Amino acid sequence: MNDQASHSRDSCAKIIKMSQPARDIERAELPNGLVVVTEKMPYVRSVSVGIWLGTGSRGESPESNGIAHFIEHMVFKGTERRTAEEIAQSMDSLGGMLDAFTAKEMTCFNAKVLDEHLPIAFDVLSDLVLRPRFDAADIVKEKQVVLEEIKMDEDNPENVIHEMFTQNFWRGHPLGLPILGTPETIPQFSRDTLLDSFHSWYASNNIVITAAGNLEHARLVDMVSRAFGGATRAGRVEKHTPPKSHASVEQRHKQELEQVHIVLGVPSYPLAHERRYAASLLNIILGGGMSSRLFQNIRERQGLAYAIFSEVSPYTDSGVLSVYAGTSPESAEQLIRSVVEEFHRIRQEVVSDEELRRAKDHLKGSMMLSLESTSARISNLARQAMYFNRFLSLDEMLASIEVVTREEVLAIAHDFFQPERLALTVLGNLKGLRITPELLA
């Protein structure tokens, strides 16, 4: 019996604990200010590459609202070297993916291909960013496309309620402008206005190029130098004016909706704030998953909503923590009261060790899982280059999460969830429902 046990122990596989390998990140800067960042991942066969512009809808005036997103659309309509069809075929023929998006503070053009096809993918992306045609006939057609996109968003009440909340919360500031623009601004765009914004924003010192996957840094830098070496700097670097949040109650009646859609929010921290990890943990505990307080109380215990969650949206110099829920008109007031009660509880009572441990494991796990994707890696590299101007190792990020204390979460909650800072937006068939500011107290 002892011999069998000894043999069993000897035949067991040896378990060796291994630390996380260091990320192989390299950075270069061209004489014209363009930054190139790569991360080599030799164990994959793909490469993701992105061209990031440090301007989004926040750089617009009310009159030009939507022009950053419109330019993003227009570059795909054709360049000096490729038609719109040839741009589409260039990626489809490789089995690759070509995409773009406009956000509040950035615009991105990106592609994901097999490593051997990186030169073709980069040539297409650089062509889009350097040589768009902005054909007058295409501008006319694309205006109608974007107007249809706005209508499509208007048909989605969750999109509408978030847009309403954002416009009201950052009222009077470019952060409050809708990324898509409006039916009033889009028709006013001309080729000259597009070119003015394009030349100001698509400048070398406003561009970061990131790539991750099975690639060589020097080879990509050489490609970038050949494509962008002649690109010129912007005459002036855009300075952001910090926004002022507005704590108010806004309601919109929309009779055809079955549910009442609700967003409550408070000011949060900027993206690079030293307490950003603690704020993320607070968000997870409050409404960041199925075990969160809001989900367990409002959906599981009270049955007031199918969907309820919280999220943090950080920017250069500001941020917002918001809660979304959809419920019946009869339950709307009770749901709002319950959310406010959770705000009150989390700012008065220290979270438990178990809750904080669960939130830390959730945040660390989601962070590590996201970095398995080359597409997520280029986003991570761009964010660190544009907001931090340095690169944080995975171990550094995990350690920053681990040192957050229960008392720190409490202090942040006490700072965030002050009744006078709370904003509320309500959309739906209100049936005479009137939410007063007193409910938020």
C-alpha positions as CSV (number, residue, x, y, z in Angstrom):
1,M,0.0,0.0,0.0
2,N,2.8,2.4,0.9
3,D,4.7,1.4,-2.2
4,Q,1.6,2.2,-4.4
5,A,1.2,5.5,-2.7
6,S,4.9,6.3,-3.2
7,H,4.6,5.4,-6.9
8,S,1.5,7.5,-7.3
9,R,3.3,10.6,-5.8
10,D,6.4,10.0,-8.0
11,S,4.3,9.8,-11.2
12,C,2.4,13.1,-10.5
13,A,3.3,15.9,-12.9
14,K,5.6,18.6,-11.3
15,I,3.9,22.0,-11.0
16,I,6.1,24.9,-11.6
17,K,4.8,28.4,-10.9
18,M,5.9,30.9,-13.6
19,S,5.7,34.6,-13.5
20,Q,4.1,36.7,-16.3
21,P,6.6,37.3,-19.1
22,A,7.5,41.0,-19.7
23,R,5.7,42.7,-22.5
24,D,8.1,43.3,-25.5
25,I,7.2,47.0,-26.1
26,E,9.2,49.3,-28.2
27,R,8.7,53.0,-29.1
28,A,10.0,55.3,-31.8
29,E,9.3,58.9,-32.7
30,L,9.8,60.4,-36.2
31,P,11.3,63.9,-36.5
32,N,7.9,65.3,-37.4
33,G,6.4,64.1,-34.0
34,L,4.6,60.9,-35.1
35,V,4.9,58.2,-32.5
36,V,5.2,54.4,-33.3
37,V,4.7,51.8,-30.6
38,T,4.9,48.0,-31.2
39,E,4.5,45.0,-29.0
40,K,6.0,41.8,-30.3
41,M,4.0,38.6,-29.7
42,P,5.9,35.8,-31.5
43,Y,3.5,33.1,-30.4
44,V,0.6,34.4,-32.6
45,R,0.3,34.4,-36.4
46,S,-1.6,37.7,-36.7
47,V,-0.8,41.4,-36.5
48,S,-3.2,44.2,-35.5
49,V,-2.2,47.7,-36.5
50,G,-3.9,51.0,-35.7
51,I,-3.5,54.7,-36.7
52,W,-4.8,56.8,-33.8
53,L,-5.6,60.5,-34.0
54,G,-5.7,62.6,-30.8
55,T,-8.9,64.3,-31.9
56,G,-12.6,63.2,-31.8
57,S,-15.9,65.0,-31.4
58,R,-14.5,67.0,-28.4
59,G,-12.5,69.0,-30.9
60,E,-15.6,70.3,-32.7
61,S,-17.7,73.4,-32.3
62,P,-21.5,73.3,-32.1
63,E,-21.6,74.4,-35.8
64,S,-19.2,71.7,-36.9
65,N,-20.6,68.9,-34.7
66,G,-20.2,65.5,-36.3
67,I,-17.4,66.5,-38.7
68,A,-14.8,64.2,-37.1
69,H,-17.1,61.2,-37.6
70,F,-18.0,62.3,-41.1
71,I,-14.4,62.5,-42.1
72,E,-13.9,59.0,-40.8
73,H,-16.7,57.9,-43.1
74,M,-15.4,59.8,-46.1
75,V,-11.8,58.4,-46.2
76,F,-13.4,55.0,-47.0
77,K,-15.1,56.5,-50.1
78,G,-11.9,56.6,-52.0
79,T,-8.3,57.8,-52.0
80,E,-5.9,59.1,-54.7
81,R,-4.8,55.5,-55.2
82,R,-7.9,53.4,-54.5
83,T,-11.6,53.4,-55.1
84,A,-14.0,52.6,-52.3
85,E,-14.5,49.1,-53.8
86,E,-10.7,48.5,-54.0
87,I,-10.3,49.5,-50.3
88,A,-12.9,46.9,-49.3
89,Q,-11.4,44.2,-51.6
90,S,-7.9,44.9,-50.2
91,M,-8.8,43.4,-46.8
92,D,-11.5,40.9,-47.9
93,S,-9.0,39.2,-50.3
94,L,-6.6,38.6,-47.4
95,G,-9.2,37.4,-44.9
96,G,-8.4,40.4,-42.8
97,M,-10.5,43.0,-41.0
98,L,-10.5,46.7,-41.6
99,D,-12.4,49.0,-39.2
100,A,-12.6,52.6,-37.9
101,F,-14.3,54.5,-35.1
102,T,-14.7,58.0,-33.8
103,A,-14.8,58.7,-30.0
104,K,-15.0,61.8,-27.9
105,E,-11.2,62.3,-27.8
106,M,-9.8,60.1,-30.6
107,T,-10.3,58.7,-34.0
108,C,-8.9,55.3,-35.0
109,F,-8.3,53.4,-38.2
110,N,-7.3,49.8,-37.7
111,A,-6.7,46.4,-39.4
112,K,-6.0,42.8,-38.3
113,V,-4.3,40.5,-40.8
114,L,-2.0,37.5,-40.9
115,D,1.6,38.6,-40.1
116,E,2.7,38.1,-43.7
117,H,0.1,40.6,-44.9
118,L,1.2,43.5,-42.6
119,P,2.8,45.6,-45.4
120,I,-0.5,45.5,-47.4
121,A,-2.6,46.3,-44.4
122,F,-0.4,49.2,-43.4
123,D,-0.3,50.5,-47.0
124,V,-4.1,50.6,-47.1
125,L,-4.4,52.3,-43.7
126,S,-1.8,54.9,-44.5
127,D,-3.5,55.6,-47.8
128,L,-6.8,56.3,-46.0
129,V,-5.2,58.7,-43.6
130,L,-2.9,60.5,-46.0
131,R,-4.7,60.7,-49.3
132,P,-8.6,60.8,-49.1
133,R,-10.2,62.3,-52.2
134,F,-13.3,63.9,-50.5
135,D,-15.1,63.8,-53.8
136,A,-18.0,66.3,-53.9
137,A,-20.5,63.7,-55.2
138,D,-19.5,61.2,-52.4
139,I,-19.9,63.9,-49.8
140,V,-23.5,64.4,-50.9
141,K,-24.3,60.7,-50.7
142,E,-22.5,60.2,-47.4
143,K,-24.5,62.9,-45.7
144,Q,-27.6,60.8,-46.3
145,V,-25.8,57.7,-45.0
146,V,-24.9,59.5,-41.7
147,L,-28.4,60.9,-41.4
148,E,-29.7,57.4,-41.6
149,E,-27.2,56.3,-39.0
150,I,-28.6,59.0,-36.7
151,K,-32.1,57.8,-37.3
152,M,-31.0,54.2,-36.6
153,D,-29.6,55.4,-33.2
154,E,-32.9,57.2,-32.5
155,D,-34.7,53.9,-32.9
156,N,-32.6,52.4,-30.0
157,P,-33.9,53.7,-26.7
158,E,-30.7,52.6,-24.8
159,N,-28.6,54.7,-27.2
160,V,-31.0,57.6,-26.9
161,I,-31.0,57.7,-23.1
162,H,-27.2,57.6,-22.9
163,E,-26.9,60.4,-25.5
164,M,-29.5,62.5,-23.6
165,F,-27.7,61.9,-20.4
166,T,-24.3,62.9,-21.9
167,Q,-25.6,66.0,-23.6
168,N,-27.2,67.1,-20.3
169,F,-24.4,66.1,-18.0
170,W,-21.7,68.0,-20.0
171,R,-24.1,70.7,-21.2
172,G,-22.4,73.7,-22.9
173,H,-19.1,71.8,-23.4
174,P,-17.8,69.8,-26.5
175,L,-17.9,66.6,-24.5
176,G,-21.7,66.9,-24.5
177,L,-21.9,67.0,-28.3
178,P,-23.1,63.8,-30.0
179,I,-20.3,62.0,-31.9
180,L,-22.6,61.5,-35.0
181,G,-23.6,65.1,-35.2
182,T,-27.2,66.3,-35.7
183,P,-29.7,66.5,-38.6
184,E,-29.0,70.3,-38.5
185,T,-25.2,70.2,-38.7
186,I,-24.6,67.3,-41.2
187,P,-26.2,69.0,-44.2
188,Q,-24.0,72.1,-43.7
189,F,-20.7,70.3,-44.3
190,S,-18.8,71.2,-47.5
191,R,-15.6,70.0,-49.0
192,D,-13.8,73.0,-47.8
193,T,-14.9,72.5,-44.2
194,L,-13.9,68.9,-44.3
195,L,-10.4,69.8,-45.7
196,D,-9.9,72.5,-43.0
197,S,-10.6,70.0,-40.2
198,F,-8.7,67.2,-42.0
199,H,-5.5,69.3,-42.3
200,S,-5.7,70.5,-38.7
201,W,-6.3,67.1,-37.2
202,Y,-4.6,64.5,-39.4
203,A,-1.1,66.0,-38.7
204,S,2.0,64.1,-37.8
205,N,2.3,65.3,-34.2
206,N,-1.3,64.3,-33.6
207,I,-0.8,60.7,-34.7
208,V,0.2,57.5,-32.8
209,I,0.6,54.3,-34.7
210,T,0.5,51.1,-32.7
211,A,0.9,47.4,-33.7
212,A,0.9,44.1,-31.8
213,G,1.5,40.6,-33.0
214,N,4.2,38.7,-34.8
215,L,6.2,41.6,-36.2
216,E,9.5,43.4,-36.0
217,H,9.6,46.9,-34.6
218,A,12.3,48.2,-37.0
219,R,10.5,46.9,-40.0
220,L,7.3,48.7,-39.1
221,V,9.2,51.9,-38.2
222,D,10.7,51.7,-41.7
223,M,7.2,51.4,-43.3
224,V,5.9,54.4,-41.2
225,S,9.0,56.5,-42.1
226,R,8.4,55.9,-45.8
227,A,4.7,56.6,-45.7
228,F,4.6,59.4,-43.1
229,G,8.1,60.9,-43.2
230,G,6.8,63.9,-45.3
231,A,3.7,64.5,-43.2
232,T,3.6,68.0,-41.6
233,R,3.0,69.0,-38.0
234,A,-0.1,70.9,-36.9
235,G,0.5,74.6,-36.5
236,R,-0.9,74.5,-33.0
237,V,-1.7,71.8,-30.5
238,E,-5.3,71.8,-29.4
239,K,-5.9,72.7,-25.7
240,H,-8.8,71.2,-23.9
241,T,-11.0,73.3,-21.5
242,P,-12.1,71.1,-18.6
243,P,-15.8,70.5,-18.5
244,K,-18.2,71.3,-15.7
245,S,-20.8,68.7,-14.9
246,H,-24.5,69.5,-14.4
247,A,-26.5,67.8,-11.7
248,S,-30.1,68.0,-13.0
249,V,-33.2,65.9,-13.8
250,E,-34.3,65.5,-17.4
251,Q,-37.3,63.7,-18.6
252,R,-38.6,62.9,-22.2
253,H,-41.9,61.3,-22.9
254,K,-41.9,58.7,-25.7
255,Q,-45.3,57.0,-25.9
256,E,-44.3,54.1,-28.1
257,L,-41.8,52.7,-25.7
258,E,-42.8,49.8,-23.4
259,Q,-40.1,50.5,-20.8
260,V,-38.9,53.6,-18.9
261,H,-35.1,53.9,-19.5
262,I,-33.1,55.5,-16.7
263,V,-29.5,56.8,-16.4
264,L,-28.1,58.2,-13.1
265,G,-24.6,59.6,-13.0
266,V,-22.0,61.5,-11.0
267,P,-18.6,63.0,-11.9
268,S,-15.7,60.6,-11.8
269,Y,-11.9,60.7,-12.3
270,P,-9.9,61.4,-15.4
271,L,-8.4,58.4,-17.3
272,A,-4.9,58.8,-15.8
273,H,-5.9,59.6,-12.2
274,E,-3.9,57.9,-9.5
275,R,-7.1,56.5,-8.0
276,R,-8.4,55.1,-11.3
277,Y,-8.1,51.4,-10.2
278,A,-9.9,52.1,-6.9
279,A,-12.7,53.8,-8.9
280,S,-12.9,50.8,-11.2
281,L,-13.2,48.5,-8.2
282,L,-16.0,50.7,-6.8
283,N,-17.8,50.5,-10.1
284,I,-17.5,46.7,-10.2
285,I,-18.9,46.4,-6.6
286,L,-21.7,48.7,-7.4
287,G,-22.9,47.5,-10.8
288,G,-20.2,45.9,-12.8
289,G,-21.4,42.3,-12.9
290,M,-24.0,39.7,-11.9
291,S,-22.7,39.6,-8.3
292,S,-22.8,43.4,-8.0
293,R,-25.0,45.2,-5.5
294,L,-27.3,46.8,-8.0
295,F,-27.8,43.5,-10.0
296,Q,-28.5,41.5,-6.9
297,N,-30.8,44.0,-5.2
298,I,-32.8,45.5,-8.1
299,R,-33.0,42.5,-10.5
300,E,-32.6,39.4,-8.3
301,R,-34.3,40.5,-5.0
302,Q,-36.9,43.1,-6.2
303,G,-37.4,42.0,-9.8
304,L,-37.6,45.6,-11.0
305,A,-35.4,45.3,-14.1
306,Y,-34.0,42.9,-16.6
307,A,-30.9,45.0,-17.5
308,I,-29.1,47.1,-14.9
309,F,-25.4,48.0,-14.8
310,S,-22.9,50.7,-14.0
311,E,-19.9,51.9,-16.0
312,V,-17.1,54.4,-15.8
313,S,-16.3,56.7,-18.8
314,P,-13.0,58.6,-18.2
315,Y,-11.5,61.4,-20.4
316,T,-8.4,63.5,-20.3
317,D,-9.5,65.8,-17.5
318,S,-12.8,64.4,-16.3
319,G,-15.0,61.4,-16.1
320,V,-18.5,60.1,-15.2
321,L,-19.8,57.0,-13.4
322,S,-23.3,56.2,-14.6
323,V,-26.0,53.6,-13.9
324,Y,-28.4,52.4,-16.6
325,A,-31.6,50.5,-16.1
326,G,-34.8,49.7,-17.9
327,T,-38.1,49.1,-16.1
328,S,-41.9,49.4,-16.3
329,P,-43.5,52.9,-15.9
330,E,-45.0,51.6,-12.6
331,S,-41.7,50.6,-11.2
332,A,-39.6,53.6,-12.3
333,E,-39.8,55.6,-9.1
334,Q,-39.1,52.6,-6.9
335,L,-36.1,51.6,-9.1
336,I,-34.6,55.2,-8.9
337,R,-35.1,55.2,-5.1
338,S,-33.4,51.8,-4.8
339,V,-30.4,52.9,-6.9
340,V,-30.0,56.1,-4.8
341,E,-30.2,54.0,-1.6
342,E,-27.4,51.8,-2.9
343,F,-25.4,55.0,-3.5
344,H,-26.1,56.1,0.1
345,R,-25.1,52.7,1.5
346,I,-21.8,52.4,-0.4
347,R,-20.7,55.9,0.8
348,Q,-21.6,55.2,4.4
349,E,-20.5,51.6,5.0
350,V,-17.0,50.1,4.3
351,V,-17.3,47.3,1.7
352,S,-16.6,43.8,3.0
353,D,-13.3,42.0,2.4
354,E,-15.1,39.4,0.3
355,E,-16.6,42.0,-2.0
356,L,-13.3,43.8,-2.5
357,R,-11.5,40.5,-3.1
358,R,-14.1,39.5,-5.7
359,A,-13.9,42.9,-7.4
360,K,-10.1,42.7,-7.6
361,D,-10.1,39.2,-9.1
362,H,-12.8,40.4,-11.6
363,L,-10.8,43.4,-12.7
364,K,-7.5,41.5,-12.9
365,G,-9.1,38.6,-14.8
366,S,-10.9,40.8,-17.3
367,M,-7.7,42.9,-17.8
368,M,-5.5,39.8,-18.5
369,L,-8.1,38.1,-20.7
370,S,-8.5,41.3,-22.8
371,L,-4.7,41.4,-23.4
372,E,-4.9,38.0,-25.2
373,S,-6.2,39.8,-28.2
374,T,-3.8,41.7,-30.5
375,S,-6.7,44.2,-31.2
376,A,-7.0,44.9,-27.5
377,R,-3.2,45.3,-27.2
378,I,-3.0,48.1,-29.8
379,S,-5.8,49.9,-28.0
380,N,-4.0,49.5,-24.7
381,L,-0.7,50.7,-26.2
382,A,-2.4,53.8,-27.8
383,R,-4.1,54.7,-24.6
384,Q,-0.9,54.5,-22.6
385,A,1.0,56.5,-25.2
386,M,-1.6,59.2,-25.5
387,Y,-2.7,59.6,-21.9
388,F,0.3,58.4,-19.8
389,N,3.3,58.9,-22.1
390,R,4.8,55.8,-20.7
391,F,4.0,52.1,-20.6
392,L,2.8,50.2,-17.6
393,S,3.7,46.6,-17.3
394,L,1.0,44.0,-16.5
395,D,2.6,43.4,-13.2
396,E,2.5,47.1,-12.3
397,M,-1.2,47.3,-13.2
398,L,-2.0,44.1,-11.2
399,A,0.0,45.4,-8.2
400,S,-1.9,48.8,-8.3
401,I,-5.2,46.9,-8.2
402,E,-4.0,44.7,-5.3
403,V,-3.0,47.6,-3.0
404,V,-6.4,49.3,-3.0
405,T,-8.0,49.2,0.4
406,R,-11.6,49.1,1.7
407,E,-11.1,52.5,3.2
408,E,-10.0,53.9,-0.1
409,V,-13.1,52.6,-1.9
410,L,-15.2,54.2,0.9
411,A,-13.5,57.5,0.5
412,I,-14.1,57.6,-3.2
413,A,-17.7,56.6,-2.8
414,H,-18.2,59.4,-0.3
415,D,-16.6,61.8,-2.8
416,F,-18.6,60.6,-5.8
417,F,-22.1,60.0,-4.5
418,Q,-23.0,63.3,-3.0
419,P,-26.7,64.1,-3.6
420,E,-26.0,67.5,-5.0
421,R,-23.7,66.0,-7.7
422,L,-26.2,63.4,-9.0
423,A,-27.8,63.8,-12.4
424,L,-30.8,61.8,-13.7
425,T,-32.2,61.3,-17.2
426,V,-35.5,59.4,-17.8
427,L,-37.0,58.3,-21.2
428,G,-40.2,56.4,-21.9
429,N,-43.9,56.4,-21.8
430,L,-44.0,58.3,-18.5
431,K,-47.8,58.2,-18.1
432,G,-47.8,61.3,-15.9
433,L,-44.7,60.2,-14.0
434,R,-42.8,63.2,-12.7
435,I,-39.4,62.6,-11.0
436,T,-38.4,65.5,-8.7
437,P,-34.9,66.3,-7.4
438,E,-36.1,65.4,-3.9
439,L,-36.2,61.7,-4.9
440,L,-32.4,61.8,-5.5
441,A,-31.7,63.1,-1.9
